[in-house]
Amino acid sequence: MTAATVAVHEKAPPRRDRVRGVEFSLFFLLIFDGLGVPVLPVSVPLSELAAVALVAVGIFRSPARPLTRYGWYIPFWAILLAYCVIESWVNEVDWFRRTVRLVAMVVLSLQIATGRLDVWSGLRGLLAGLAVNVLLFYLRLAPDSYGGLLTGFLGDKNVAGLFYATVPLLALPCVSRARWRVALLVFAGVTVFLTGSRTSIAALAAASLWVLVRRRLPLPFHLPMFAALYAGIQYLEANFAHAWIFSDRKGTDLLRSRIDEASWQKAEGAPPYGLGLGEATVYLDGRSWFFHNSFLGLYVEGGWILLVAVTGVLIAVALPLLRATHMRPPIALEAAAIALLFCASRLGEVLLALPVFLLLGCVMAIGLQRGLAPPKCEKAAAAVEE
């Protein structure tokens, strides 16, 4: 073996099938949102403790790649979160826990982007956690909080639908073999169906259609295609919400309509700068309910600034519809962004949830890796990612 060959082997990136146990284990725990761990003086979800542990692990590692083209990402979130803290303080709202969680999510996305955390090992762990959640649920060893629909340790059928729809899409660019890609999509389709979340089912269908069609459409048609998908989902929600197995949802839809009405009333009474972090809830029937629209929730929490900033960064980074194809993320990650945006229109707590920051971290990691690759290798790298 020559010295040149040795040098090549030393500089070769880690193989994709090599799993880091720390990332695998901690990402595995991220699905246990409904399992509280007593931390004096309160009980903290195991998922939040795992996220904090991941951030702590990443801090003590060196970055594999510089942030370069995404250098604006840190000041963007620093300014935005500072704004949210100030307007929450003005509204006399308790902002601390919500802010700590958001800071952890932002740092996590940065550590994924710069390679401090191995995203493929993490996504394997997260997929394993989702699979174990299914197994434990049907063995009746995990919570059943929605009458037999798949929830488990994710606690809510819509949260479960969101995770089962988006995480397999995030993992697709890391999988090179066709049969494993098909297996991921089948896993996503079956599990989302088992959650019974109509919004997540429709969002995954739209994302799958995007994967099939986007490459065949010229760039000028990408934005109209997105608009057509969005209009189609809204039409199906409005006209076929009680079709087939969903015919018994009239009671829950009545509650949803009451929550939506109360949410709009709260939004109409909110100032343009918002009511403060954690205020995207309404009080009905003796309990608090989250909004069923994440865009409306962002407006109520942080006004127009938070709404435009968060939606804008997701679209600019993960779904830049007006960019040339070779400068955009892999199709599967665009599909994940579409699923998240569609879910956000009918579900609460989506646009500032873990899947969004995982998506941003994955997109930036691939973008930075492309930037480090020699120009002649960019086409080959893009082919593998697609």
N, C-alpha and C positions, 0 to 999 in steps of 0.2 A: 504493500500500500504506500503510495507516494505521499509526500508532505502536503501537496495540493489537495489530494483526496481527503486527508485528515482534516485540513482546514475547512473543506466543504462540509464534512460531517459535523464539525464543531459548531458551524454557523447555521446548520439546518434547524428549522423551527420544530417544536415538539410535535409528535404525531398526534393526529386527532383521536386515535383510539387509546391514548394514554390518559387516564383519569386521575385527577388530583382529589384525594380523599377528603380534604378539608372542604373544598368547594362543593363536592358531591353531597357530603353530609349536611352542611348548613343550608344549601338550597333545598334539599329534601325536606327540611323542617319548615320551610317557608309556607307550606300549605296548611300548617296547623294553626290557623287563625282562630279557630273556635276552642282551642285548648289553652286555658289560662295557667300561668305559672305564678305562684305567690312571691312577689317581690315587695317587701315592706315599703310603704304601707298599703300597696294596692296589688291587684293581680294583673299581670301583663301577658298578652298573647304570646305563645311560643314563637310564632312567626316574627314578631317584632324583635324578640331577643336574638333570633337567628340573624336577622338583618343587621342588627348592631354588631354581632359577632363577626359577620362578614366584613363590615366596614373596618373593624379593629384589625382583622387579619390583613386586609389590603393596605392599611396604613404602614405596616412594617415591611412591605415588599417594594422593590424598585419597579418603576414602570417599564414595560417592554417596548413602548413606543411613545413619543411625545404627542401632546394634544394638538399641536400645529394648527390645522385648518379649523379646529373647533375651539380655538383659544377664547372665543367670546362666551363659551358655555358657562364658565365659572362666574364671571362678573354678571352675566344675565341672571342667573339664579340668585346670586348674592343680593343684587339690587331688588329683584322681585320679592324675595322672602323678607328683606328689610322693610319694603313697602307694606307687605301683609302684616308684619308685626306691628308697625306703627298704626295702621288703620284699625287693627284689632284693639290696640291699646286705647285709641281714641274712642272706640265703641265700648270700652270696658269689658272686653271679652277675654276669657282665658285662652291664650294662644300657645302656651308653652309646649304641651304634649304634641299637638298637631304640627308645630314647627319642627320639633325634634324629629318626628317621623319623616317629614318632608326633607329635612337636611340629610337624614340617613339614606333616603331613596336617591337624592341627587348625587351624593358621594358614591353610592353603590354603582350608579350608571357611569360615573367618571372612572371608577376602578375597573369596570368591565371594558370601557373604551380604551384605556391605556394599558390593559393587559396585566394589571396587578392581580386581578382575579381571572381565572380561566373560565370563560363563558361556556365552553362546550362541556366541561366537567360539571359546571353548575346546572346547565340545562338538562343534562342527563339525570342529575339528582332530583331536579324539579319534576321531570317526567316520571321518574321512579316514585316520587311522593304522590303524584296524581294517580298513578296506577295502584299503589298500595291503598290510597283513599277509597278507590272503587272496590277493591277486594274487601277491605274492612267494613265498608258500608253494607255490602250484600251479605256479609257474614254477621251483620248486626252488632259489630264491635265498634262502629263509629256512629256519631249522632245522626238521627233522621229527623230533621227539623221541618220537613215539608211533605208529609204524607206519602212517603215512598219514593219521591223524586230524588235523584242523586244530589246529595249535599255533603254529608260526611263532616270532616273537620274544617271545611271551608265555610260552613255555617249557614249559607244562603244559596238557593238554587241559581240565582242570577250571578252571584259571585263565582259559583262553581262553573256556570256556563261560560263566563268571561275567561276563566283560567283554561278550561278545556278547549276553548276555541282558539286562544292566542298562543299558548305555550308550544304546542306542536308546530305551529307556523314559524315561531322563532327558531326552532331547532332545525327546520328544513335545510337552511344553507350550510349547516354543519354535517349533513348526511350526503354522502356521494353515491351510495348504492340505491338503485331505483326501488328495489323491494322494500327497503326501510323507509323510503319516502312515502310509498303507498301505505305502509303500515301506520305511519304517523297520521296520515290524513284519515285513514279508517278509524284509528283510535279517537281522533278529534270528532269525527262525525258521530260515532256511536255514543261517546260519553256526553257530548253536548245534547244529543237527543234524549239521553237518560235524565239529564237535569230538568228537562221540560221547560227550559227558558226559551220562549218564542223569539225574543230579541236576539239571543246568542245564536240560535239556530239560523235565523235569517241573516245575521252578520257573517257567520261562517259560510253560508251559501254564497253570499256576495263576494267574500274573499276568495272562495274557490273559483268562482266565475272569473274574477280578476286574474288569477293565476293562469287560467286557460286561455284568456282572450288578450291580455295586455300586450304580449310580445308580438301578436299578429296585427296590432293596430298601429298606424303611424302616430307620431307624437302629437299632432294637432287634435287627435280624437281621444286622448287620454282624459282630459278634463271633462268633455261631454260624456264619456263612458262612466266616469265617477258620478256625475250628476244623474245619469240615467239609473245607475244602481241605487243611488240614494232615493230617488223618486219611486223606484220599484219597491224598495223595502217599505217605504212609508205607505204605499198603496196596499201592499199585502197586510201590513199591520192594521190598516183602517178597515179593510173589507173581508179579511179571512182570519181574523184573530180567534174566532170561535169555531173554525172548521176542524173536522176530523177529531183527533183525540183531545182537542182543546175546547170542546163544547161545554165543559163544566167549569170554565174559568170566569163566568159572568160575575160571581161574587167577588173574586179577587180583583177583577177589572173595575168593579164599582168602587172598591177601596182605593185602587190606583187612581181613578178619576178624581176622587175626593182629595187625595194627596197632591195630585197635579194642580187642582184648583187652589188649594191652600198655598202651594209653592209659588204659583203665579201671583197670588195676592201678596205674599211676603216679598217677592221680587219687585213688585210695583211700589211697595212702600220703602224699599231700600234706596239709600243714596247712591249716586254714581260711583262712589269709591267703595261700596260694599258695607256689609254689617260685621265683618270680621271672620277669622278662621273658625271653622266648625259650626257655622250658623246655617248651613244648608240642610236644615231639618224643620219639620213641622210637628205640631202636637195635636194628635187626634185620638179619640177614644181612650184617653187616659195614658197614652204612651207616645214616645217620640219616633218619628219616621224620617228616614233619609229621603231627599228629593229623588224623583225618578227621571231626572234629566241632568246630566253632569254639566252641560253648558250653562243651564240656569243656576246650578249650584255654584259654579265658578263666579258668576256675576254676583250672587248674593254674598259670597265669602269675600271677594276682592274687587268687585265692580268691573267696569269695562277693561281696566288694565290687566287684571288677572285673567279674564276670559280671553282677551285677544292674545296675550303673551303666551299662555299655555297652549291654546289651540294652534297658534302660529308656529311655535317651536316644533310641535309634533308634525305639522304639515310640512314645514320647511326642511326638517331633518329626515323624516321617515317617509313622506309622501310628496316629494317635489314634482308635481304633475307636469310642470312646464319646463322641466330640465331634460336635456338629451339623455337617452336611455343609458349610455355607457357611464354617465356620471351619477346614476341613481342607485339606491340600494337594490339588493336582490329582490326579485318579484315576490318571494314569500314574505319578506319583511314589509314590503308595501301592502301586501294582503293583510298582514297583522295590523298595520296602521288603519286600514279600511275597517277591519272588524272592530277595532277599538273605537273609532269615530262613530260607527253605526250603533254600537252598544251604548255609547255616551249619550245618544239622542233619546234613549228610552230607559237607561239605568243610571242610578246615582253612584258617586264615588268611583268613577272610571278614570277620568283624565288626570288624577293625581294618585292613582293606585300603582302598585308594583309592576303590573305588565307594561305600563307605559314607559317606566324608567328602564326596565329590562330591554324594551324595544329600542329606546334611544341609545343605550349602551351598546347594543349589538350593531346598530347602524353605524355609530361612530367608530367602533372597533374595525369594521370592514372598510370604512372610508379611510381610516388612518393606515391600515395595512396596504390598501391600494396605493396610498401616497408614498409608502416606503418601497414599493415594488419598482423594479426597473421598467421603463416604458414598454419594452418588448414583451414583458410578462403580464401586462395589465389585461390584455384580451384573454389570455389563458386563465388568469385568476378569476375574471368575471364569468367565464364559462363554467368554472367549477362552482362558483357561488350560485349561479342561476340554476 
